[in-house]
Amino acid sequence: MADEAQFIQNFLTVIGLLFSILAGNAYSALYEQQEAIYFALFQEVSEAKSLLEQTTLVCQGRPFYQAALHYIRLYVRAHVSTAATGSGKIASE
């Protein structure tokens, strides 16, 4: 009787330990994926900001400057804004 109780206690302890290890690994993988998504989003926003600054320096005072700004605005609304709010589909690699 005591051996059976000890066996069940040891079995439940091992199952609990295995569950903790699996849950920790799942959490770690999901955290790394989320981190990769945020790094990719930060890089995308940095590139868009750089493009805007370069466009301003190169195109300011030219007839197509407003059109260039318009297309940058469309790009930011279509890709960067939807990615930041989570309504867009983000593929991290």
VEXSE-784090 format. One record per residue (C-alpha): x, y, z. Coordinates in steps of 0.02 Angstrom, whole numbers, plus 50000, padded with zeros to 5 digits. Layout:
N
XYZ...
***
This chain:
93
500005000050000501395012150046502375007349891500875011249780500625028149862502475032249843502415026849660500905037949625501745052549713503345050149613502355048149452501395064349482503025073349524503835067549362502295072249260502285089449341504125091749303503885086549121502415098449104503455112649177504865109249054503685108448905502745124048957504395133348981505015128248809503365133348728503415150248815505225152748763504845148748581503345160348577504345174248660505745172448531504465173148390503665188748463505385196648484505815193048302504185201048246504525216948345506315218048282505695216148102504375229548132505665241248208506815238548059505375241947938504915258148027506745263548030506895260547843505295270247809505935284747914507595284547822506695284347655505635299147707507175309047761508105305047600506585309447495506455326147584508285330047555508315324747371506585329647308506155345347406505695359347288505435347847139503755345447055503565327147103503965329747288502135329547343501805313847240503295305147319502675309647493500945303447446501625286447394502665285047552501095289047654500135275547560501515262947593501565267047779499675265747795499575249547697501045240147770501825247747924500235253748011499305237347989500815227648051500955238748205499125236648251499145218048222497775218048090499035214247954499875197747922501675197647981502815183647927504375182048031505785171247973
***
